[in-house]
Amino acid sequence: MNRNQLIGKVILAGAGPGDPDLITVKALNYLKKADVIIVDRLVCDQLLEDHANKDALILHTGKQRQKENSTPQFIINELLVEYALQGKLVVRLKGGDVSLFSNLLDELKALSKHQISYEIIPGITAAAGAAAYAGIPLTAREHAHSVRFLTFYKKDLLEEGYWQELALTQDTLVFYMSSDLTDSLVQRLVENEIPADRFISVIEQATTPVQNVYTCNIHDYAKKWTGKNYISPTLIIIGKVAGLQEEFAWLPNSNSRENFFKPIEKKSKEEVRA
């Protein structure tokens, strides 16, 4: 028998940004027949309860920025390989889209090294989900030429000269994993003379029942929300289009401070298996 006939398969799939109804039909069908599901923190529990194969082994391998309890990527890679080599159908379920600001490349390299077949199934990324549920068109005539997906989780991540370009661009700026440095982000853009017609929307726990959106002119942010602590996950949208949010918002703020996604707990590889 060919060796590859003994090896399972890994499905790398995006679950969408929170609302369990936003997962694709293709990813849902794989959940229903998976032997093993290796799931991120930012995946709705209800999605697994309602749709996962009842006999599947579900492994929670949570990651949370700046949390020591995050599951190291090498352990996730090992689990993918281990169960696939046992002939299992493994679904690696990530929040949002599978390829935007994720560790997809690390997982692909691990699978390729062991000649394990895989599929990549896209999901609705946080930018699209957050914008839609906040009532913000990411591109709109006379408001944005294009969209940039960025991250600013470290103060030295963006080069000095890039700040002026970001401040003056007509593009919509979408920042992932940047809420802890929102004050610094706004300050840098204001220092680089971002125009007065630019707005900022900070969207907490987008597409969930506890979503909150905070919108203002970016030049007013410092006096309104300096020092504010946002609940993870949070997405930031900056540009003229953010000024449309209050007019076209269709989902009221929850005003809740509840965590929709459970904070992670530290687990060893053996505990993850259990």
Secondary structure, 3 states (H helix, E strand, C coil): CCHHHHCCEEEEEECECCCHHHCCHHHHHHHHHCCEEEECCCCCHHHHHHHCCCCCEEEECCCCCCCCCCCCHHHHHHHHHHHHHCCCEEEEEECECCCCCCCHHHHHHHHHHCCCEEEEECCCCHHHHHHHHHCCCCCCCCCCCCEEEEECCCCCCCCHHHHHHHHHCCCEEEEECCHHHHHHHHHHHHHCCCCCCCEEEEEECCCCCCCEEEEEEHHHHHHHHCCCCCCCCEEEEEEHHHHHHHHHCCCCCCCCCCCCCCCCCCCCHHHHHC
